[in-house]
């Protein structure tokens, strides 16, 4: 009987993952990673230890809470704040999955002699003919979470089980109801797990101290001053609402310039670009993209993006240019661009550093 360590957040997805693995005959150990503790003593939104323990008791598996608050602070919270202070729009879940969740689950699996780790993500792990592991889209596209998993390592993927890959959310809830799991009707968390009160900007304002950038100028693409903004942390590329400035026609955030503390505004047409550059690249289905090599793919520039046909090529050390067949809208620096094979598996991805047409080399 194989032993598996299941990451249990206290939500219904990870609860059903643990239940299904136990039902399939695995020796299951439930682990909740305590990633965050608020000033009032409350837990983060993705580490509800009490609910996870209740599920483990119901399923009849061993349960262990594991503290990893320092790693979470180092790899997720601090980079998140730094990104917004730099005018970027980060993906904290991408970094958490790679450097905290999977890393800690894999470490604990080695400690207890488990062959596998598992999560309640909607995706699957496949091994390609070249021997490399990658993640493949879930059967139900509306819940697919491969975008958030592109940074995983080969070692993590080789050990990873994701039993929800062929299930819809409604099917998962029904399994939980039928099994009598105490979190069967628990709603999904939609917020950043460590921002438990207010907005992300409120959180950064409270924690940034003297590093917090102040007011600056709204400018147009030519540099003409249009008005005052309240601080670059309040804006992201593509934003329309909450600008606090009116022109009688729609305007959007086109660019955030940290060095000059400027927020560039433009019309909708100005948000479209046919190419971008990314760095911090991680490849799954291949080991690398060789200089001069080009690969056709479907590229997603944000989690809810449908994806667009594109071509990727290496343009330097850890730098990839993505050229789209049709222009994409509001590619935000700091967000991830993920490359998919037409068969639905992830080739790799990276962090967008330039979402426009300029300075692509």
C-alpha positions, 0 to 999 in steps of 0.5 A, a space after each residue: 500500500 503506497 503512502 501519500 501526504 495530502 495537502 489539506 487547506 480546510 476546503 472541500 477540494 483538498 478534503 475530497 482529494 484525501 477521501 478519494 485517495 483513502 478510498 483508492 487504498 492509499 495510506 493517507 496522511 493529511 498535512 495542513 501547512 500553516 502559512 500565515 497568522 494575522 495580527 489578531 491571531 487568525 489564520 490565513 484563508 488557505 490554512 484552516 487547521 480546524 476544518 482540515 482536522 475535522 475532515 481528517 477525523 471523518 475520513 479516518 486518516 492521520 493529521 499533522 499541522 506543519 508550520 511554514 510561516 517563515 518560508 511563506 513570508 520569505 517566498 510569497 508575502 515579501 515578494 508580493 509587497 515588493 512587486 506592488 511597490 515596484 509597479 508590478 502585478 504579482 502572482 502570489 499563488 504561483 510562488 506559493 505552489 512552487 516554493 512553499 506548498 509542494 516543497 514542504 509537502 515533498 519534504 514531509 513526505 520524505 520524512 515519513 517515507 511517503 512515495 507521493 504528495 497530493 493536492 486538490 488542484 484541478 489538473 493532472 500530471 503526465 510524463 512525456 515520451 522524453 521522460 519529463 513531467 508536466 501538468 495537463 489541463 483539467 477535463 473541465 476548463 472552468 476550474 483548470 489550475 495549470 496556470 498556477 502550477 507552471 513553476 513546479 520542479 521535476 522532482 515535485 511533479 514526479 511525486 505529485 497526485 491530483 485526483 480531481 483532474 477529471 471532476 467538475 466542481 459540482 461533482 466534487 461537492 456531491 462526493 463531499 456531501 455523499 461522504 458526509 464531509 464537514 466542509 461539503 458546503 464551504 464556499 471557495 476562497 476568492 481572496 489573497 489568503 494572507 490579506 484577511 482584512 481590507 484590500 491588498 493595497 491596505 495591507 501593503 500600506 500597513 506593512 511598507 512603512 517608509 518604502 510606501 510611494 506617495 502621490 504622483 502624476 497621471 500622464 498620457 503616452 506623450 508625458 502630458 500631466 493629466 492629474 494626480 494619482 494616490 500611489 502606484 500600489 493602487 493601480 494595475 495595467 488594464 484598470 479602468 475603475 477607481 482611477 479617481 479622474 474623469 475625461 468624459 470617455 473611458 481611460 485605462 492604466 497603460 503603464 506604471 513607471 516606478 522610477 518617475 512615480 507616474 501612471 500612464 493612461 490611454 484608451 482601450 486600443 493602447 492596451 493591445 500588444 503583439 509581443 512581450 518579454 518574460 523572465 524567471 522562465 521555468 520549462 516543464 515539457 522541455 529542459 530548455 529553449 535553445 538560442 534561435 529555437 522557436 516553438 509554437 504554443 498557446 500562451 495565457 497572459 493571466 489566469 482567466 485569459 483564454 490563451 492566444 496562439 503565439 511563438 516563443 523564442 529565447 532572446 538571452 539568458 533567462 529571457 523569452 520573447 512571446 510573439 502573438 498571432 493576434 494582439 493581446 490586451 493588457 499584458 501586465 508586468 509581474 503577471 505570468 505568461 504560461 505556454 501550452 502545447 495544443 494537446 493541453 499540457 504546459 510547456 513552461 512559463 515566465 514572469 512578464 517584464 514588458 507587456 508592450 511593443 517597446 524595448 523587446 530586445 
